[in-house]
Amino acid sequence: MLEIRFHGRGGQGAVMAATILGKAVALYEGKYALSFPAFGTERRGAPVMAFTRIDDKPIRLRTQVYKPNVVVVLDDSLLITTNVVEGLASDGLVLVNTVMPAEEMGLQAGPNAKVVTIDATGIALKTLKVNIVNTSILGALCAVSGLVKIDSIVKAIENTLPERLVKRNVEAAQEAYRALSEGRKAQ
């Protein structure tokens, strides 16, 4: 079973990102997925977590993700206050929305862990005109993880978000995917 933990702030779309990822995997990749938020202080700007589990067989585990294979950080200011890599698998992946290069972050992510950064905020502001980074971070996740195809994420966006928001969110996901696939605007 693969476990993904999203760290964000209320209003950035961490819960929606987990939901879209789960739908993409379950509906378009032929696997089982379970996505859910951590409940607590659900106010705009407060730290939030959301989780997605992916497996080839039904998922019965309903607890938070304590030993993730992948950690996705939607707001790099959380790195100061939260140990986002806690429990990360030694060969795990950390994807951070930041303009800072990965090697300058100083994350103690494990001996074989990979840290990747992308300016998902810049992509969101360019395509969506707002700082909601969930779909751009999902495009980046597709490019660096191999967990899900970008086409599956696009279909899940189209079938999850209101029609008026689909085009720009698809553009955000595809732009982030291209950025990491081509090695530009990412570290």
KEMISE-379401 format. One record per residue: residue number from 1; x, y, z of N, C-alpha, C, O in turn. Coordinates in steps of 0.02 Angstrom, whole numbers. Atoms other than C-alpha are relative to their C-alpha. Layout:
// KEMISE-379401
  num    n_px    n_py    n_pz   ca_px   ca_py   ca_pz    c_px    c_py    c_pz    o_px    o_py    o_pz
  NUM       X       Y       Z       X       Y       Z       X       Y       Z       X       Y       Z
...
This chain:
// KEMISE-379401
  num    n_px    n_py    n_pz   ca_px   ca_py   ca_pz    c_px    c_py    c_pz    o_px    o_py    o_pz
    1      42     -59       0       0       0       0      44      62       0      93      66      38
    2     -35     -64       2      62     174     -44     -41      50      40    -102      53      35
    3      33     -50     -41      23     314      77      29      69     -14      89      79     -14
    4     -19     -69      16      25     499      36     -29      46      53     -88      40      70
    5      23     -49     -49      14     639     164      10      69     -29      64      87     -51
    6      -1     -69      24     -29     816     111       1      47      60     -38      39     107
    7      -3     -53     -51      20     964     221     -15      66     -36      15      83     -87
    8      17     -65      29     -59    1132     184     -30      45      52     -26      32     112
    9      36     -47     -43    -154    1277     256     -72       3     -25     -85      -5     -84
   10      70      -4      17    -341    1295     260     -12      50     -57      10     107     -53
   11      15     -43      57    -401    1365      94      46     -11     -59      34      16    -113
   12     -47      12      55    -254    1303     -12     -20     -61     -42       6     -70     -97
   13      23      56      39    -342    1145     -67      32     -67      15      29    -112     -28
   14     -31      64     -17    -249    1005      23     -51     -57       0     -37    -111     -26
   15      51      52      -3    -409     908      55     -26     -16     -70     -36     -74     -87
   16      23      12      68    -468     932    -124      54     -36     -41      37     -78     -82
   17     -54      35      35    -297     877    -188      -1     -75      16       5    -116     -29
   18       4      70     -20    -310     715     -89     -60     -34     -33     -56     -90     -56
   19      62      27      30    -488     690    -153       9     -12     -75      -9     -65    -101
   20     -10       7      73    -441     720    -336      49     -57     -14      38     -96     -61
   21     -48      55      10    -291     603    -321     -34     -67      10     -24    -113     -30
   22      36      62     -12    -401     467    -246     -47     -18     -57     -50     -76     -79
   23      46      12      57    -530     486    -384      38     -20     -62      18     -66     -98
   24     -39      15      59    -397     484    -519      24     -72       1      21    -108     -49
   25     -26      68      -7    -323     322    -454     -57     -51      -3     -52    -101     -39
   26      55      49      -4    -488     234    -416     -41      -4     -64     -60     -59     -85
   27      44       0      58    -587     286    -569      37     -12     -66       8     -40    -113
   28     -34       1      64    -453     294    -703      64     -42      -2      92     -52     -56
   29     -61      40      -2    -305     188    -646     -14     -72      21      32    -113      22
   30      18      69     -17    -399      32    -590      27     -26      66      34     -86      75
   31     -23      21     -66    -335      31    -412     -50      23      52     -99      57      36
   32      42     -22     -56    -414      59    -243      33      62      31      94      67      33
   33     -26     -60     -33    -396     227    -157     -47      22      55    -108      11      51
   34      39     -28     -55    -453     307       3      31      67      17      91      71      31
   35     -24     -67     -15    -438     494      34     -43      30      55    -104      21      57
   36      37     -30     -55    -485     590     190      43      54      34     104      52      28
   37     -38     -53     -35    -436     745     293      12     -20      73     -19     -66      99
   38      -9       3     -73    -369     757     470     -44      55      28     -41     112       6
   39      45     -50     -28    -498     845     574      32      37      57      69       7      96
   40     -29     -42     -52    -450     988     688     -25      70     -11     -85      82     -18
   41      19     -69      10    -448    1175     666      -6      14     -74      44      30    -107
   42      11     -11      72    -525    1195     494     -16      72     -15     -72      88     -36
   43      11     -70      17    -505    1380     474      52      22     -52     106      -7     -56
   44     -45     -24      53    -425    1475     331      67      19      30      71      56      78
   45     -67     -15     -22    -238    1482     354      29     -46      52      89     -47      63
   46     -24      47     -51    -227    1350     491      31     -61     -34       9     -81     -88
   47     -30      61      29    -115    1199     459     -52     -56      -5     -90     -68      42
   48      45      56      10    -213    1053     387      39     -58     -31      92     -48     -62
   49     -29      59      32    -171     877     333     -56     -39     -34    -114     -38     -12
   50      45      45      35    -255     761     210      41     -59     -22     102     -56     -28
   51     -35      62      14    -213     585     160     -33     -37     -58     -93     -31     -71
   52      24      45      51    -229     465      15      38     -65       6     100     -65      11
   53     -31      66       2    -196     279      18     -17     -31     -67     -73     -22     -93
   54       9      33      65    -175     179    -143      24     -72       6      77     -86      34
   55     -18      71      -3    -174      -9    -160     -33     -38     -57     -80     -13     -88
   56      30      44      50    -213    -151    -279     -59     -38      27     -97     -69     -10
   57      56      35     -32    -337    -223    -154     -38      48      44     -12     102      60
   58      40     -46     -41    -475    -147     -48      38      24      62      77     -14      92
   59     -35     -31     -56    -413     -30      88     -48       3      60    -101      33      56
   60      42       1     -60    -482     -59     261      27      45      56      -9      61     103
   61     -32     -43     -50    -361      48     362     -29      70      -3     -30     101     -57
   62      33     -65      -1    -446     209     417      35      51      45       5     102      64
   63     -36     -46     -43    -313     293     523      37      52     -42      42      46    -103
   64     -43     -48      34    -208     445     481      62     -35     -27      77     -92      -7
   65     -62      28      28     -50     414     381      58      23      43      74      82      47
   66     -56     -15     -44      96     403     501      67     -17     -32     119       9     -11
   67     -62      21      34     225     321     386      -9       6     -75     -14     -44    -111
   68      14     -11      71     200     400     216      58     -21     -46     116     -18     -28
   69     -49      10      54     288     350      56      14      66     -35      68      77     -61
   70      -4     -65      33     255     524     -12     -29      53      46     -81      44      77
   71      25     -59     -37     237     692      75      -4      57     -50      44      71     -87
   72      11     -58      44     165     840     -20     -13      60      44     -59      60      86
   73       5     -60     -41     187    1013      56     -23      57     -44      12      78     -90
   74      29     -52      41      74    1147     -16      22      70      22      12     118     -15
   75     -21     -65     -25     147    1289      90      67      -9      37      69     -40      90
   76     -66      11     -30     333    1297     129       9      33      68      57      17     103
   77      -5     -29     -67     303    1405     284     -13     -53      53       5     -43     111
   78      12      54     -48     246    1243     367      65     -36      20      67     -69      71
   79     -64      33     -15     426    1181     361      31      27      64      71      -7      96
   80     -26     -31     -61     465    1300     505     -34     -28      62      -2     -35     114
   81      40      18     -59     327    1239     621     -19     -74       3     -39     -98      56
   82      24      69       3     291    1060     567      55     -45     -27      89     -29     -76
   83     -48      50      25     403     908     546     -36     -40     -54     -61     -95     -41
   84      38      31      54     327     864     377      27     -68     -20     -10    -108     -48
   85     -30      64      21     447     719     349      -3     -53      54      25    -107      47
   86       6      49     -54     404     632     512     -31     -65     -27     -84     -64     -57
   87      25      66      20     383     446     478      11     -17     -73      -6     -72     -94
   88      -9      12      71     432     463     294      42     -63     -12      92     -73      22
   89     -38      59      18     492     300     216      71      22     -20      80      76     -48
   90     -69     -18      13     681     298     197      13      14     -74      59      51     -92
   91      -7     -12      73     661     295       7     -59      42     -26     -76      38     -85
   92      60     -38      17     513     414       9      13      60     -44      70      75     -62
   93      -1     -60      42     473     568     -93     -32      57      37     -85      49      68
   94      28     -61     -28     445     745     -30      -6      50     -57      44      66     -90
   95      13     -50      52     366     870    -149     -22      64      36     -72      64      72
   96      12     -62     -36     369    1050     -87     -14      57     -49      22      66     -98
   97      16     -61      37     286    1205    -159      43      56      29      30      81      84
   98     -45     -52     -22     426    1332    -146      41      24     -59      47     -11    -109
   99     -47     -25      51     542    1440    -249      72     -20      18     118     -10     -22
  100     -66      19     -24     690    1374    -148      23     -66     -32     -17    -112     -37
  101     -25      64      26     800    1239    -226       0     -53      55      10     -38     114
  102       5      55     -48     784    1069    -142      62      -6      44      56     -17     104
  103     -61       9     -39     966    1063     -89      10      54      53      50      45      99
  104      -6     -54     -50     947    1227       8     -51      -6      56     -49      33     104
  105      54       4     -50     797    1169     109      23     -31      65      -5     -15     118
  106     -25      30     -61     894    1064     233     -48     -51      32     -44     -63      92
  107      46      51     -27     756     934     253      37     -64      15      75     -88     -27
  108     -30      64     -19     813     779     345     -50     -55     -19     -85     -82      24
  109      53      44      26     708     665     236      19     -73      -2     -23    -114     -22
  110     -19      70       2     805     503     251      56     -11     -50      65      29     -96
  111     -60      12      41     957     425     168     -13      -7     -75      28      13    -115
  112      15      12      70     873     377       5     -62      39     -24     -88      26     -78
  113      59     -39      18     729     501       4      18      52     -52      74      76     -56
  114      -9     -50      52     706     619    -140     -42      61      18    -101      54      35
  115      36     -63     -13     658     802    -112      -3      38     -66      48      51     -98
  116      11     -36      62     583     895    -260     -40      63      17     -86      61      57
  117      36     -62     -12     526    1076    -263     -28      26     -66      -1      12    -120
  118      31     -32      57     414    1171    -381     -36      64      24     -62      66      80
  119      36     -62     -16     342    1347    -382     -74      -9     -21     -96      21     -70
  120      71      12      15     161    1286    -381     -41      63      11     -91      74     -23
  121      34     -63     -11     108    1455    -314       4      44     -62     -46      73     -84
  122      -8     -39      61     180    1543    -466     -44     -26     -56     -74      13     -93
  123      42      30      52      91    1421    -581     -74      14      14    -112      31     -32
  124      70     -13     -18     -73    1442    -486     -19      73     -13     -72      87     -39
  125      15     -72      11     -63    1632    -491      -4      16     -74     -44      57     -95
  126       0     -12      72     -25    1628    -677     -62     -29     -33     -92       4     -76
  127      56      34      35    -162    1505    -727     -67      12      33    -117      23      -2
  128      63      -7     -36    -295    1523    -592     -14      71      24     -71      89      37
  129       4     -68     -26    -260    1701    -536     -15       2      75     -32      55     102
  130       7       4     -73    -274    1642    -354      51     -49      27      77     -91      -9
  131     -50      43     -31    -157    1557    -231     -33     -64      28     -33     -75      89
  132      27      66     -18    -244    1388    -229      41     -50     -42      32     -54    -102
  133     -52      38      36    -107    1264    -273     -15     -74      -9      28    -111     -32
  134      13      71       0    -194    1096    -264       9     -33     -68      40     -86     -72
  135      -4      33      65    -208    1059    -449      70       5     -30      93     -41     -64
  136     -69      -4      25     -34    1123    -491      45     -49      36      90     -78       6
  137     -42      47     -37      42    1018    -353     -15     -72     -22      30    -114     -22
  138      16      67      25     -51     865    -420      33     -13     -67      56     -69     -80
  139     -36       8      63      22     894    -593      74     -15      13     103     -58     -19
  140     -70      12     -18     195     902    -514       8     -70      29      57    -105      14
  141      -3      67     -30     159     744    -414      -1     -54     -54      36    -104     -49
  142       1      47      56     117     652    -576      69      -5     -32      92     -60     -48
  143     -64      -1      35     282     705    -653      56     -34      39      99     -66       9
  144     -57      25     -39     394     651    -509     -12     -66      35      35     -97      58
  145      13      60     -40     307     502    -430     -18     -62     -40      -2    -117     -19
  146      23      58      37     233     391    -564     -60     -34      33     -80     -89      12
  147      57      29     -35      86     360    -445     -63       0     -43    -105     -45     -37
  148      60      -9      40     -42     418    -571      19      38     -64      66      77     -65
  149     -13     -34      63     -47     477    -751     -33      69       1     -84      79      33
  150      28     -67       4     -78     660    -790     -69      -1     -31    -112      38     -12
  151      66       5      31    -225     609    -900     -53     -20      51    -110       4      47
  152      47      20     -52    -307     527    -749     -16      59      47     -73      68      68
  153      11     -59     -42    -283     685    -645     -45      49     -37     -90      78      -7
  154      42     -46      40    -358     790    -786     -72     -23       1    -118      17      11
  155      69      27      -1    -511     676    -795     -32      10      69     -90      27      74
  156      27      -8     -68    -531     682    -605     -16      74      14     -66      88      46
  157      14     -71      -7    -520     873    -608     -65      16     -36    -109      51      -9
  158      60     -14      40    -652     878    -745     -63     -27      33    -117       2      25
  159      58      31     -30    -767     765    -645      -9      17      74     -53     -11     107
  160       5     -19     -71    -740     847    -474     -17      73       8     -60      91      48
  161       9     -72      -8    -732    1035    -495     -59      26     -40     -79      -4     -90
  162      53     -32      39    -872    1149    -553      25      17     -70      84      34     -79
  163     -19     -10      71    -871    1171    -743      38      65     -12      85      67     -52
  164     -32     -65      11    -821    1354    -731      73       2      24     110      47       4
  165     -68       2     -27    -660    1306    -639      45     -51     -35     105     -52     -24
  166     -36      56      28    -608    1156    -742      58      21     -45     115      -1     -35
  167     -51     -16      50    -512    1235    -887      65      26      32     119       2      16
  168     -60     -29     -31    -393    1339    -780      36     -49      46      97     -49      49
  169     -31      49     -45    -364    1200    -654      36     -55     -40      89     -79     -19
  170     -34      48      44    -322    1078    -794      64      32     -26     116      -1     -28
  171     -60     -36      23    -201    1209    -862      53       2      55     112      -8      40
  172     -48      -2     -56    -120    1225    -690      34     -68      10      95     -71      18
  173     -28      68      -9     -97    1036    -673      48     -16     -57     102     -42     -46
  174     -42      15      58     -27    1020    -849      63      42      -1     116      17     -20
  175     -60     -44      -2      91    1169    -829      51     -27      51     110     -29      37
  176     -46      27     -51     164    1096    -668      30     -66     -23      89     -80     -12
  177     -25      63      27     178     925    -749      56      13     -51     109     -19     -48
  178     -51     -17      50     272    1000    -896      63      29      32     119      12      12
  179     -57     -32     -33     383    1103    -781      47     -52      30     108     -46      22
  180     -43      50     -29     446     951    -689      23     -52     -51      78     -79     -45
  181     -19      48      52     447     836    -840      57      28     -42     102      -9     -63
  182     -51     -32      41     554     961    -935      57      29      41     107      52      13
  183     -54     -24     -43     658    1012    -784       7      75       6      60     100      24
  184      -4     -73      -8     615    1197    -785     -46      21      57     -94     -14      73
  185      39     -27     -55     543    1301    -643      -5     -49      58     -51     -44      99
  186       2      50     -54     581    1156    -528      72     -18      18     118     -10     -21
  187     -67      21     -24     727    1094    -426      -4     -72      22      46    -100      45
